[in-house]
Amino acid sequence: MRTVSDYFVGKVALVTGGAMGMGLAAVEAFAAAGAKVVLSDVNDELGETQTRRLRGAGYEVTFVRCDVAVEDDVAALVSTTVETYRSLDAAFNNAGVMAVARELPDVSNSDYRRLMDVNLDGTWNCMKYELTQMRAQGSGTIVNNSSIGGLIGIPGRAAYHATKHAVLGLTKSAGLEFAARGIRVNAVCPGTIDTPMVRDMMVREGISEQDFIDSQPIGRLGRPEEVAAAVLWLCSPDASLVVGHGLPVDGGYTAQ
């Protein structure tokens, strides 16, 4: 019986926003499971550094710079992946940004536009070109990174949550479009995960780690590798009946 870990041997995985946080954890998890991984990020220096580190550890990882908000970048990313490894078996569309919490009338147009460009349009761009390839080969799995912000509302986060709700809409509709054609599309909805982005938010907004811990039923922050484990499961045959689902990975936050 094949396990999640041996299923990925020789498979090709693509991770956007892969140079840090949940994206990097997913790159590491796919690579450790035997996949050939394309690590994509807008940060050239960090992406190259992480790729060299992982290749030095014996993993098959390739860095491709990509700004997911730029359609031509995404088209080139998927094309390079397929030219290099001949297929695309799994994709984790993780790249995303946040903005400082503000009441809706106080959100600047530039902040709103950037959130939409990266979180929503970026996911759209990635799905468009990934699904084009997967449709041609008749197989593949996609996991989008939504958020608990795709399931609930929080004051001050209207624009960010709008993008994450929209990601779940894309996930459900695309999941239904391709369910009978060997392609599954799902999403993860992480809660408060201990990532550089969350740490930066703590500093910018004056939120302490204990503030977050106090709101978590599990009594701690989540770890990037816990999200990565959910991503690999969703991309594996063990989740073969899971389609169009937004899986909370939040320590019970949305169960309250």
C-alpha positions as CSV (number, residue, x, y, z in Angstrom):
1,M,0.0,0.0,0.0
2,R,1.4,3.4,-1.0
3,T,1.8,6.0,1.6
4,V,1.6,9.8,1.3
5,S,5.4,10.0,1.5
6,D,6.2,7.5,-1.2
7,Y,3.5,8.7,-3.6
8,F,5.5,11.9,-4.4
9,V,8.7,10.2,-5.4
10,G,9.4,11.4,-8.9
11,K,6.4,13.8,-9.0
12,V,6.7,17.4,-9.9
13,A,5.5,20.1,-7.5
14,L,5.3,23.8,-7.8
15,V,5.1,26.2,-4.8
16,T,4.6,29.9,-5.1
17,G,5.8,32.2,-2.3
18,G,8.1,29.3,-1.5
19,A,11.1,31.2,0.0
20,M,9.7,31.5,3.5
21,G,6.9,30.5,5.9
22,M,4.3,28.1,4.8
23,G,5.6,28.1,1.3
24,L,9.1,27.1,2.3
25,A,7.7,24.4,4.6
26,A,5.7,23.0,1.7
27,V,8.8,23.0,-0.6
28,E,10.7,21.1,2.1
29,A,7.9,18.6,2.6
30,F,7.5,17.9,-1.1
31,A,11.2,17.6,-1.5
32,A,11.6,15.3,1.5
33,A,8.8,13.1,0.1
34,G,10.8,12.6,-3.1
35,A,9.2,15.2,-5.4
36,K,11.0,17.5,-7.9
37,V,10.1,20.9,-6.7
38,V,10.0,24.3,-8.3
39,L,10.4,27.0,-5.6
40,S,8.9,30.2,-6.9
41,D,9.1,33.6,-5.2
42,V,9.3,37.3,-6.0
43,N,12.4,37.5,-3.7
44,D,15.3,36.5,-5.9
45,E,18.0,36.5,-3.2
46,L,16.0,34.5,-0.6
47,G,14.7,32.1,-3.2
48,E,18.1,31.4,-4.5
49,T,19.5,31.0,-1.0
50,Q,16.9,28.5,0.0
51,T,17.2,26.6,-3.2
52,R,21.0,26.2,-2.8
53,R,20.5,25.0,0.8
54,L,18.0,22.4,-0.2
55,R,20.0,21.2,-3.2
56,G,23.0,21.0,-0.9
57,A,20.9,18.6,1.3
58,G,20.4,16.4,-1.8
59,Y,16.9,17.5,-2.9
60,E,15.8,18.3,-6.4
61,V,14.7,21.9,-6.2
62,T,14.8,24.6,-8.9
63,F,14.2,28.3,-8.3
64,V,12.1,30.4,-10.7
65,R,11.4,34.0,-9.9
66,C,7.8,35.0,-10.3
67,D,5.5,37.8,-9.4
68,V,2.1,36.1,-9.4
69,A,0.3,39.4,-10.0
70,V,2.0,39.5,-13.4
71,E,0.3,37.1,-15.8
72,D,3.4,36.8,-18.1
73,D,5.5,35.8,-15.1
74,V,3.1,33.0,-14.2
75,A,2.9,31.8,-17.8
76,A,6.7,31.6,-17.9
77,L,6.8,29.9,-14.5
78,V,4.5,27.0,-15.5
79,S,6.2,26.8,-18.9
80,T,9.6,26.6,-17.3
81,T,8.4,23.9,-14.8
82,V,7.1,21.7,-17.6
83,E,10.1,22.3,-19.9
84,T,12.4,21.3,-17.0
85,Y,10.5,18.4,-15.5
86,R,8.0,17.4,-18.3
87,S,4.9,17.6,-16.1
88,L,3.1,19.3,-13.3
89,D,1.6,17.0,-10.7
90,A,0.9,19.2,-7.7
91,A,0.8,23.0,-7.1
92,F,0.5,25.0,-3.9
93,N,-0.6,28.5,-4.7
94,N,0.7,30.1,-1.5
95,A,2.0,33.5,-2.5
96,G,0.1,36.3,-0.6
97,V,0.3,39.6,1.2
98,M,-1.3,41.3,4.1
99,A,-2.0,44.9,5.0
100,V,-2.2,46.7,8.3
101,A,-5.7,46.3,9.9
102,R,-7.9,49.4,9.3
103,E,-11.6,50.1,9.2
104,L,-12.9,49.7,5.7
105,P,-13.3,53.5,4.9
106,D,-9.6,54.0,5.9
107,V,-8.1,51.3,3.6
108,S,-6.1,53.1,0.9
109,N,-6.9,52.2,-2.7
110,S,-3.3,51.2,-3.1
111,D,-3.4,48.7,-0.3
112,Y,-6.7,47.3,-1.5
113,R,-5.4,47.0,-5.1
114,R,-2.2,45.2,-3.9
115,L,-4.2,42.7,-1.9
116,M,-6.4,42.0,-4.9
117,D,-3.5,41.9,-7.3
118,V,-1.5,39.3,-5.3
119,N,-4.0,37.3,-3.3
120,L,-6.8,37.1,-5.8
121,D,-5.5,37.8,-9.3
122,G,-2.3,36.0,-8.4
123,T,-4.2,32.8,-7.5
124,W,-6.3,33.2,-10.7
125,N,-3.2,33.5,-12.8
126,C,-1.6,30.5,-11.3
127,M,-4.8,28.4,-11.6
128,K,-5.3,29.4,-15.2
129,Y,-1.9,28.2,-16.4
130,E,-1.6,25.2,-14.0
131,L,-5.0,23.9,-15.1
132,T,-4.1,24.4,-18.7
133,Q,-1.2,22.0,-18.3
134,M,-3.1,19.6,-16.0
135,R,-6.1,19.5,-18.4
136,A,-3.7,18.6,-21.2
137,Q,-2.0,15.8,-19.3
138,G,-5.3,14.6,-17.6
139,S,-4.1,14.7,-14.0
140,G,-2.9,16.9,-11.2
141,T,-3.8,18.5,-7.9
142,I,-4.0,22.1,-6.8
143,V,-4.1,23.5,-3.3
144,N,-4.8,27.2,-2.9
145,N,-3.8,29.0,0.3
146,S,-6.9,30.8,1.6
147,S,-7.2,31.5,5.3
148,I,-9.6,31.4,8.2
149,G,-10.2,34.9,6.7
150,G,-11.9,33.0,3.8
151,L,-14.4,31.5,6.3
152,I,-15.1,34.2,8.8
153,G,-14.9,38.0,9.1
154,I,-12.7,40.0,11.5
155,P,-13.0,43.8,12.0
156,G,-10.2,45.7,10.2
157,R,-9.5,42.9,7.7
158,A,-12.3,43.5,5.2
159,A,-10.1,43.8,2.1
160,Y,-7.8,40.9,3.0
161,H,-10.8,38.7,3.9
162,A,-12.5,39.6,0.6
163,T,-9.5,38.1,-1.3
164,K,-9.5,35.0,0.8
165,H,-13.3,34.4,0.5
166,A,-12.8,34.8,-3.3
167,V,-10.0,32.2,-3.3
168,L,-12.5,29.7,-1.8
169,G,-15.0,30.6,-4.6
170,L,-12.4,29.9,-7.2
171,T,-11.5,26.7,-5.5
172,K,-15.0,25.4,-5.3
173,S,-15.9,26.3,-8.9
174,A,-12.7,25.0,-10.4
175,G,-12.9,21.9,-8.3
176,L,-16.3,21.1,-9.8
177,E,-15.1,21.9,-13.3
178,F,-12.4,19.3,-13.2
179,A,-13.5,16.7,-10.6
180,A,-14.3,14.1,-13.3
181,R,-11.2,14.7,-15.3
182,G,-8.5,13.5,-12.9
183,I,-7.8,16.9,-11.4
184,R,-8.6,17.9,-7.9
185,V,-8.6,21.5,-6.6
186,N,-8.8,22.3,-2.9
187,A,-7.6,24.9,-0.4
188,V,-6.2,25.2,3.1
189,C,-7.5,27.8,5.5
190,P,-4.7,28.4,8.0
191,G,-5.2,30.2,11.3
192,T,-2.5,32.1,13.0
193,I,0.7,30.4,11.9
194,D,4.2,31.3,13.2
195,T,5.6,32.8,9.9
196,P,7.7,35.9,9.1
197,M,4.5,37.5,7.8
198,V,2.7,37.0,11.1
199,R,5.7,38.2,13.1
200,D,5.9,41.3,11.0
201,M,2.1,41.9,11.6
202,M,2.8,41.6,15.4
203,V,5.4,44.3,15.2
204,R,3.4,46.7,12.9
205,E,0.2,46.4,14.8
206,G,1.5,46.0,18.3
207,I,0.0,42.5,18.8
208,S,1.8,40.2,21.2
209,E,2.3,36.5,20.7
210,Q,0.3,36.0,23.9
211,D,-2.6,37.9,22.4
212,F,-2.7,35.4,19.6
213,I,-2.2,32.4,21.8
214,D,-5.1,33.5,24.1
215,S,-7.4,33.4,21.1
216,Q,-6.4,29.9,20.0
217,P,-8.3,26.9,21.4
218,I,-5.2,24.8,20.9
219,G,-3.2,27.2,23.1
220,R,-0.4,28.0,20.7
221,L,0.4,29.3,17.3
222,G,0.4,27.0,14.4
223,R,3.6,25.8,12.7
224,P,4.3,26.1,9.0
225,E,5.0,22.4,8.7
226,E,1.5,21.6,10.0
227,V,0.1,23.5,7.0
228,A,2.5,21.8,4.7
229,A,1.4,18.4,6.0
230,A,-2.2,19.3,5.1
231,V,-1.1,20.4,1.7
232,L,0.7,17.2,0.9
233,W,-2.3,15.2,2.2
234,L,-4.7,17.1,-0.1
235,C,-2.3,16.5,-3.0
236,S,-2.1,12.8,-2.3
237,P,-4.4,9.8,-3.3
238,D,-5.3,9.6,0.4
239,A,-7.5,12.7,-0.3
240,S,-8.9,11.3,-3.6
241,L,-12.5,12.0,-2.7
242,V,-11.8,15.6,-1.4
243,V,-12.8,18.2,-4.1
244,G,-13.5,21.9,-3.8
245,H,-12.9,21.9,-0.1
246,G,-11.4,24.6,2.2
247,L,-9.7,22.7,5.0
248,P,-9.2,24.7,8.2
249,V,-5.8,24.3,9.7
250,D,-6.4,26.6,12.6
251,G,-6.1,24.8,16.0
252,G,-9.9,24.9,16.4
253,Y,-10.3,28.7,15.8
254,T,-13.3,28.4,13.4
255,A,-14.9,25.6,15.5
256,Q,-15.6,28.1,18.3
